[in-house]
Amino acid sequence: MYKMLAIDIDDTLINDKKQITEGTKQALSAAVSQGVIVTLATGRMYASAKQLAAELSLNVPLITYMGSLVKNALDGQVLYERTVPLDAARAIFEFCRDRGLHLQTYVDDVLYVQESNEKAEAYAALSKIPYTVYPDFEKLVLMPSAKLLIIDDSEVLDRIAPSLRELAGGSVHMTKSKPHFLEIVHAEGTKGHALSHLAQHFGLELSQVIAIGDSWNDREMLEVAGLGVAMGNAVDALKEIADYVTLSNNDDGIKHVVEKFILQTA
């Protein structure tokens, strides 16, 4: 019997109109009423994830920043936290500075950029969180950050990723959450690490957990969960390692999973 459901947000929980459908809301509410713990597992910052949690009336710990921060939506209690090692952050900052790449950092749940541009504006619109321009950006590298994010064309990110991994060594985890988002967190800041910690917090076995996602950054949590589910619109690589592939985010894929595996009405 499944007791916990961890759901990615972008292109999973929300459809292409950036909405949670009524059908999905009702299905998740029914799961909660049966005692299932429903949480969000996202690369988004906590402040952004909390908005979606409120829409679903969830008062549970949320997995945010890819897994770097697990924080309770109700009282703000931090259950798990990992920050990007400072040496790695400094090396990545210098790499981006020297090549004119757009780098964002997150300190104390504030999104910082060096300058206002189209990439910052588009990201802020997506996450519904304002950004703060910090011209003396290099000083932020000395502060513990939950995540670093590089935004660029997919081909550019694919080309620079090997060099960045070599610079940072094994101290960070690097993955794409979207084709043009390269996310960099602590090596133990993955959704898999966070989900394992959260299940233990609630006294659950990972076999009792369902994890649902669409992108390669969801791989770790799909691998540790008892049932790893890929959305119908997921990248092919994630579908290949998933235990089950559901409908797309535009076809109530979350609702289908809840009805089939939790409510058992499908």
C-alpha positions, 0 to 999 in steps of 0.5 A: 500500500502506497503511503507517500506521493512525491510530485514534480511541478513543472510539466508534471503537476501543472499543465502547459497552461501552468495550471493544476487541473480540477481533476488533479486537485480532487484526486490528490485531495482524495489521496490525502483523505485516505492518509497518503502524504502528498508532497512536491519535489521540485527544482524550484525555490521553496517560496515558489513551491509553497505557492503551489502547495497552498493551492493544494492545501498541503501542509507537509514538508516540501522537497525544493531546490532539487533536493537541497532543501526540505522545509515544512510548508506550515511552520518553516521547519527545515528537515534536510539541507545541503548547500553548494560547496564554496570551492565549487561555487567559486570555480563555477562562477569564474567559469560563467563570468569568463564566458558571459554565461547567465548564472543565478544563485539562491541564498536564504530563499532569495533569487539573485542575478547579476543583471536584469535580462530576458533570461532572468525575467522569463525565469521569474515569470515562470516561478512567480518569484521576483529576482534581486539584482546584485551587481557585486555578484562575486560576493554572493559566491562566499555565501552558502547557496542552495542551488546554482542555475545556468540558463542558455541554449540546450546545446551550449549547456551540453557543451559546457557541462563536462568542463563544469563537472571537471572543475567541481569534481565530485562535490556537486550534482549537475542535471537539466530540469529543462533543456535550457536549465542546468541545475547545480546542487550539492552532491547529496542535494538530489531529489533522491536523497531528499525523498529518502530522508523524508520517507524516513522522517515519516517512518515509511519504507521507500517501497511505500512511496510513489515518485512522479516526474518528467525530466532527467532531474527526476531520475534519482527520486524515481530510482529510489521510490517503490514506484517510479512514474514518468509522465507521458510527456517525459524525456525518453531517458526517464521513461526507460528507467521508470516503472510505469508511464502515465498520461501527459501533464495535459491529460491529467497524468497525476490523476490517473496515477492516483486513481490507479495505484492509490484510490484503485478506481481506474 
